[in-house]
Amino acid sequence: MNVSNVNAREVDPALWERPQMRQALAARDMATVYRLLQRIGVSQRHIAALTAQSQSEISEILKGRQVMAYDVLGRIADGLGIPRGYMGLAYDASCTTPVPAAADQRDDSNEDEQVRRLLAHAAQVTIGAASGNAEEWIEPVTPTETPVPHRIGMADVEQIETVTRTLRALDYRHGGGVCRDAVVAQLAWSQRLLRASCPESVTLRLHQALADQHNLAGWTSFDVGLYGSARSHLARALEQAKHARNSSLAANVLYRMGRVHLHCDRILDALRFFQLGQICAQDASCERTVAMLFANEAWAYALLGDSDLALKSINRAADELARARDRESPAWVSFFGAADLDATSGMVHADLAETHLDTHLGIAERFLTDALGQRDPSMARSRAFELTALATVQLRAGDMTAGIANGNEAVTLATEIRSMRITDRLAPLQAVAMMRAHAGDAQDLARRISVVRAA
């Protein structure tokens, strides 16, 4: 991918066709757009020059500030050479429109004509007289909404919950990029069930199920780097969880809000979300949720360099989880167990090692090794995160053999999982590998990471 020099006014148009970029543009998630530009070598200064923004504005957007003003979005699109239709700013030739199938007939009243068209088309394709237009196959068939039942019961809500569990399992195994569109599409159907009549008990359970689907939609959006979309889904999830009077789910949504901002280096904001989540978790009397929130609070404190509060919070998390082990937990928090606590503890000590190197690196390595030992193959994304962190710790500690082996395994996993978070989290490993570039294997590892992060 070639980017023009500072005096030129254009970015290679092929960049806007990449799936990850198209998703970010469709959501008007400019933080992700700018981050993807930086990955291919476009500096903040260059972006500012092309979009007529100040560098401080670019920096704020990269930290998560949303761009809402139409004129600013238009200026960004025009300055960078983005087709306006990709951002939904105005109709143009680039706008994607559904393509009717060859035999599609919008007038459902003329069934005979529909059948005649379908049979004629099938005959032409079968004998090779027509093969279709391959360029149109990427476009969706004209959408038709599934009819909503007039009345629903608890069984309908349970079906939504089953679909959410299935999609969540796909997210854990393969990353949000594999299932995000499916989650969003399912939400479009699930939300329409609110039009149906049902008893109040079913309505509350439906709002809870919708809250959890929005929770998953927000999480998968976060995983592919659509931070604006993640915030929107999580905000709706919190509202509906509170409406359904489910404090445990509300606490889980606040945890995920915190993780989004922790990843975006908005540490103090993340800390506030975790602390709000603790209020809901205490109301729910759910020790597992309390443990999860304290563990992540500890991670935030470690990133802020506060070892006393970080260790106090991680110890509280361990105590709460010990009390929760014999209790059944809701689906949205059942994932948090001993492996996740060990992994978070490893991250806490790894980050504290920035200022207390001798004390914490060895502890971080032990926790991360223990976490990996408890993972089964279905938790591929968690394994990738932990291998990346472990390899980084080992290289920092001078254990080149183990660090390079684990680093290469992490990179291999990263290529198999559709998660922007994974590629982002490879950055510290790449940095420490480059510091050890005098060793050929470390140099090779850094190159592999560079290729994955640029893809």
C-alpha positions in Angstrom: 0.0 0.0 0.0 1.5 3.3 -1.1 0.7 6.6 0.6 1.5 9.9 -1.1 4.1 12.2 0.4 3.2 15.2 2.6 2.8 17.6 -0.4 0.3 15.4 -2.1 -3.4 15.5 -1.4 -4.5 11.9 -1.8 -4.4 8.6 0.0 -4.4 5.4 -2.1 -8.1 4.8 -2.9 -7.6 1.1 -2.5 -7.4 1.6 1.3 -11.1 2.6 1.4 -12.1 -0.8 0.0 -10.6 -2.8 2.8 -13.4 -4.6 4.8 -12.2 -3.2 8.2 -12.0 0.3 6.8 -15.4 0.0 5.1 -16.9 -1.0 8.5 -15.3 1.9 10.3 -16.5 4.4 7.6 -20.0 3.0 7.7 -20.1 3.6 11.5 -18.4 7.0 11.1 -15.8 5.7 13.5 -13.1 8.2 12.7 -10.8 7.0 15.5 -10.5 3.6 13.8 -10.2 5.3 10.3 -7.3 7.4 11.6 -5.7 4.5 13.4 -5.8 2.4 10.2 -4.2 5.3 8.3 -1.4 5.4 10.9 -0.8 1.7 10.5 0.2 2.3 6.8 2.4 5.2 7.7 0.1 8.3 7.5 1.1 10.5 10.3 -1.2 12.6 12.5 0.3 15.7 10.9 -0.5 14.5 7.4 -4.1 13.6 8.4 -4.5 17.0 9.9 -3.2 18.7 6.8 -5.5 16.7 4.5 -8.6 17.2 6.7 -8.0 20.8 7.7 -8.0 19.8 11.4 -5.5 20.6 14.1 -3.2 17.9 15.4 -4.8 18.2 18.8 -8.2 17.4 17.2 -6.7 14.4 15.5 -5.3 13.3 18.9 -8.6 13.7 20.7 -10.4 11.7 18.0 -7.8 8.9 18.3 -8.5 8.8 22.0 -12.2 8.2 21.3 -13.9 11.5 20.7 -16.7 11.0 18.2 -17.1 13.3 15.2 -20.8 14.2 14.9 -20.9 17.4 12.9 -21.9 16.8 9.3 -19.7 19.5 7.9 -16.6 18.1 9.7 -17.4 14.6 8.4 -17.8 16.0 4.9 -14.5 17.8 5.2 -12.8 14.7 6.3 -14.3 12.6 3.5 -13.3 15.2 0.9 -9.8 15.8 2.2 -8.9 12.1 2.4 -10.6 11.2 -0.8 -13.2 9.0 0.8 -16.4 8.4 -1.3 -19.1 10.2 0.7 -21.5 7.3 0.2 -19.2 5.1 2.3 -19.9 7.3 5.3 -23.6 7.7 4.5 -23.2 11.4 4.0 -25.0 11.7 0.7 -26.0 9.4 -2.1 -23.4 8.8 -4.7 -22.4 6.1 -7.1 -20.4 4.4 -4.4 -23.5 3.8 -2.2 -24.2 0.1 -1.8 -27.8 -0.7 -2.8 -29.5 -4.1 -2.6 -29.6 -6.0 -5.9 -32.8 -7.8 -6.7 -32.3 -11.5 -7.4 -32.8 -12.5 -11.0 -36.2 -14.1 -10.2 -37.3 -11.6 -7.5 -40.7 -10.1 -7.8 -41.6 -7.4 -5.3 -45.3 -7.8 -5.8 -46.2 -10.8 -3.7 -49.8 -10.8 -5.2 -48.6 -12.2 -8.5 -47.3 -15.6 -7.5 -47.7 -17.1 -11.0 -45.4 -14.5 -12.4 -42.8 -15.1 -9.7 -42.8 -18.8 -10.3 -42.6 -18.3 -14.1 -39.6 -16.0 -13.7 -37.8 -18.3 -11.2 -38.4 -21.4 -13.5 -37.1 -19.6 -16.6 -34.0 -18.3 -14.7 -33.3 -21.8 -13.2 -33.5 -23.3 -16.7 -31.1 -20.8 -18.2 -28.6 -21.2 -15.4 -28.9 -25.0 -15.5 -28.1 -25.3 -19.2 -25.4 -22.7 -19.1 -27.4 -20.0 -21.0 -27.0 -17.6 -18.1 -24.4 -17.6 -15.4 -25.2 -14.4 -13.5 -23.0 -11.3 -13.0 -20.2 -12.2 -10.6 -19.7 -8.5 -9.7 -23.3 -8.4 -8.3 -22.9 -11.4 -6.0 -21.1 -9.2 -3.4 -24.3 -7.1 -3.1 -27.2 -8.2 -0.9 -30.5 -9.5 -2.3 -33.4 -7.1 -1.8 -34.2 -7.5 1.9 -37.6 -8.5 3.1 -38.5 -8.3 6.8 -39.6 -11.5 8.5 -43.2 -11.1 9.8 -43.4 -10.4 13.5 -45.8 -12.6 15.5 -48.8 -10.8 16.9 -48.2 -12.5 20.3 -45.1 -14.0 21.8 -44.3 -16.1 24.9 -41.4 -17.1 27.0 -40.3 -19.7 24.4 -39.7 -16.9 21.9 -37.4 -15.1 24.4 -35.6 -18.3 25.2 -34.8 -18.7 21.5 -33.2 -15.2 21.5 -31.1 -16.2 24.5 -30.0 -19.4 22.8 -28.9 -17.5 19.7 -26.9 -15.0 21.9 -25.1 -17.9 23.7 -24.2 -19.5 20.3 -22.9 -16.2 18.9 -21.0 -15.5 22.1 -19.2 -18.9 21.7 -18.2 -18.0 18.2 -16.8 -14.7 19.4 -14.7 -16.4 22.1 -13.3 -18.9 19.6 -12.9 -16.9 16.4 -13.1 -13.2 17.3 -15.8 -10.5 16.8 -15.0 -10.2 13.1 -16.6 -13.6 12.4 -19.9 -13.0 14.1 -20.5 -9.2 14.6 -22.7 -8.9 11.5 -24.7 -11.9 12.6 -25.2 -10.4 16.1 -26.4 -7.1 14.6 -28.7 -8.8 12.1 -30.2 -10.9 14.9 -30.7 -7.7 17.0 -32.8 -6.2 14.1 -35.2 -9.1 14.4 -35.2 -9.4 18.2 -35.9 -5.7 18.7 -39.0 -6.0 16.4 -40.5 -8.5 18.9 -41.2 -5.5 21.1 -44.1 -4.8 18.8 -45.8 -8.0 19.7 -48.2 -8.4 22.7 -47.1 -10.5 25.7 -47.5 -10.6 29.5 -45.4 -8.2 31.5 -43.1 -11.0 32.8 -42.3 -11.9 29.2 -41.7 -8.2 28.3 -39.1 -7.9 31.1 -37.3 -11.1 30.1 -37.3 -9.8 26.5 -35.7 -6.5 27.5 -33.1 -8.5 29.4 -32.4 -10.7 26.3 -32.2 -7.6 24.1 -29.8 -6.0 26.7 -27.5 -9.0 26.4 -27.6 -9.0 22.6 -26.7 -5.3 22.6 -24.0 -6.2 25.1 -22.6 -8.8 22.7 -23.0 -6.4 19.7 -21.0 -3.8 21.6 -18.3 -6.3 22.5 -17.9 -7.7 19.0 -17.9 -4.1 17.6 -15.1 -3.3 20.1 -13.2 -6.4 19.0 -13.1 -5.3 15.4 -12.2 -1.7 16.3 -15.6 0.0 15.8 -15.5 1.9 19.0 -18.3 4.3 18.2 -20.6 1.4 17.4 -19.5 -0.4 20.6 -20.4 2.6 22.7 -23.8 2.9 21.1 -24.7 -0.7 21.6 -23.4 -0.8 25.2 -25.3 2.4 26.1 -28.5 0.7 24.9 -27.6 -2.5 26.7 -27.2 -0.6 30.0 -30.6 1.1 29.6 -32.4 -2.1 28.9 -30.7 -4.1 31.6 -31.7 -1.4 34.1 -35.3 -1.5 32.7 -35.3 -5.2 33.1 -34.2 -4.7 36.7 -31.1 -6.9 36.2 -28.2 -5.4 38.2 -25.9 -8.3 37.3 -26.2 -7.6 33.6 -25.9 -3.9 34.1 -22.7 -4.4 36.0 -21.4 -6.6 33.1 -22.2 -3.9 30.5 -20.3 -1.3 32.7 -17.3 -3.7 32.8 -17.3 -3.9 29.0 -17.6 -0.1 28.7 -14.5 0.0 31.0 -12.6 -2.4 28.8 -13.3 -0.4 25.7 -11.8 2.7 27.3 -8.9 0.8 28.9 -7.9 -0.4 25.4 -8.1 3.2 24.1 -5.7 4.4 26.8 -8.4 6.4 28.6 -7.5 4.8 31.9 -9.3 7.2 34.3 -12.5 6.8 32.2 -12.1 3.1 32.3 -11.7 3.2 36.1 -14.9 5.2 36.5 -16.8 2.6 34.5 -15.4 -0.3 36.6 -16.4 1.6 39.8 -19.9 2.2 38.5 -20.1 -1.5 37.7 -19.2 -2.4 41.3 -22.3 -0.5 42.5 -24.5 -2.6 40.3 -22.6 -5.8 41.1 -23.0 -5.2 44.9 -26.8 -4.6 44.3 -26.9 -8.0 42.4 -25.1 -9.8 45.2 -23.0 -11.5 42.5 -19.5 -12.3 43.8 -18.2 -13.4 40.4 -19.2 -10.0 38.9 -17.7 -8.2 41.8 -14.5 -10.2 41.4 -14.3 -9.4 37.7 -14.7 -5.6 38.3 -12.2 -5.5 41.1 -9.7 -7.4 38.9 -10.1 -4.9 36.1 -9.9 -2.0 38.5 -6.6 -3.4 39.6 -5.4 -3.4 36.0 -6.4 0.2 35.6 -4.5 1.2 38.8 -1.5 -0.7 37.6 -1.5 1.2 34.3 -1.6 4.4 36.4 1.4 3.1 38.4 -0.4 2.8 41.7 0.9 -0.5 43.1 -0.8 -0.2 46.5 -4.3 0.2 45.1 -3.6 -2.3 42.2 -2.6 -5.0 44.7 -5.4 -4.2 47.1 -8.0 -4.6 44.3 -6.6 -7.8 42.8 -6.5 -9.4 46.3 -10.2 -8.4 46.8 -11.0 -9.9 43.4 -9.4 -13.2 44.5 -11.4 -13.2 47.7 -14.7 -12.6 45.9 -14.0 -15.2 43.3 -13.3 -17.8 46.0 -16.8 -17.1 47.5 -18.4 -17.5 44.0 -17.0 -20.8 42.9 -19.9 -23.0 44.1 -22.6 -20.7 42.7 -24.2 -20.7 39.3 -23.7 -17.5 37.3 -25.5 -15.9 34.4 -24.2 -16.5 30.9 -22.7 -13.0 30.5 -20.3 -13.4 33.4 -19.8 -17.2 33.7 -16.6 -16.9 31.6 -14.8 -15.2 34.5 -13.0 -17.8 36.5 -9.6 -18.8 37.8 -8.0 -18.5 34.4 -9.3 -15.0 33.8 -8.2 -13.9 37.3 -4.7 -15.3 36.7 -4.5 -13.6 33.3 -5.6 -10.2 34.8 -3.2 -10.7 37.7 -0.5 -11.3 35.2 -1.3 -8.1 33.4 -1.4 -6.2 36.6 2.1 -7.3 37.6 3.4 -6.9 34.0 2.3 -3.2 34.0 3.6 -2.7 37.6 7.0 -4.0 36.3 7.3 -0.8 34.3 8.3 0.9 37.6 9.1 -2.1 39.8 11.0 -4.4 37.3 12.7 -6.8 39.6 9.7 -7.3 41.9 6.9 -8.0 39.4 8.2 -9.6 36.1 8.6 -13.0 37.6 5.2 -12.9 39.3 3.6 -11.8 36.0 5.2 -14.7 34.2 3.9 -17.2 36.7 0.3 -15.9 36.6 0.2 -15.8 32.8 1.7 -19.3 32.5 -1.0 -20.6 35.0 -3.7 -18.8 33.0 -2.6 -20.5 29.7 -2.5 -23.9 31.4 -6.2 -23.6 32.2 -7.3 -22.6 28.7 -8.9 -25.1 26.3 -8.6 -24.6 22.5 -12.1 -23.0 22.2 -10.7 -19.9 24.0 -8.4 -19.0 21.2 -8.6 -15.2 21.6 -7.8 -15.4 25.3 -4.9 -17.7 24.6 -3.6 -15.2 22.0 -3.8 -12.3 24.5 -2.0 -14.3 27.2 0.7 -15.7 24.9 1.4 -12.1 23.7 1.6 -10.8 27.2 3.7 -13.8 28.4 6.2 -13.4 25.5 6.5 -9.7 26.2 7.3 -10.4 29.8 9.8 -13.1 29.0 11.6 -11.0 26.4 11.8 -8.1 28.9 13.2 -10.5 31.5 15.9 -11.7 29.0 14.4 -15.2 28.4 14.8 -15.1 24.6 14.1 -18.7 23.8 10.7 -18.9 25.6 9.8 -15.3 24.6 10.4 -15.9 20.9 8.6 -19.3 20.9 5.5 -17.9 22.7 5.6 -14.8 20.6 5.5 -16.7 17.4 2.7 -18.9 18.7 0.8 -15.7 19.5 1.3 -14.3 16.0 0.1 -17.5 14.4 -3.1 -17.4 16.5 -3.5 -13.7 15.6 -3.7 -14.7 11.9 -6.4 -17.2 12.6 -8.7 -14.9 14.7 -10.6 -11.9 13.3 -9.9 -9.4 16.1 -8.4 -6.0 15.8 -7.8 -6.1 19.6 -5.3 -8.9 19.1 -3.3 -7.0 16.5 -3.3 -3.9 18.7 -2.1 -5.9 21.7 0.8 -7.2 19.6 2.4 -3.7 19.6 4.2 -4.0 23.0 5.6 -7.4 21.9 6.8 -5.9 18.6 8.5 -3.0 20.5 10.4 -5.3 22.9 11.3 -7.6 20.1 12.8 -4.7 18.2 14.8 -3.7 21.3 16.3 -7.2 21.2 16.9 -7.0 17.4 20.6 -8.0 17.8 19.2 -11.5 18.1 18.1 -12.7 14.6 15.0 -14.6 15.9 13.8 -11.5 17.7 14.2 -9.5 14.5 12.2 -12.1 12.6 9.4 -12.0 15.3 9.2 -8.2 15.0 8.9 -8.5 11.2 6.1 -11.1 11.5 4.2 -8.8 13.8 4.7 -5.8 11.5 3.1 -7.8 8.6 0.1 -8.9 10.7 -0.5 -5.4 12.0 -0.3 -3.9 8.6 -2.7 -6.4 7.0 
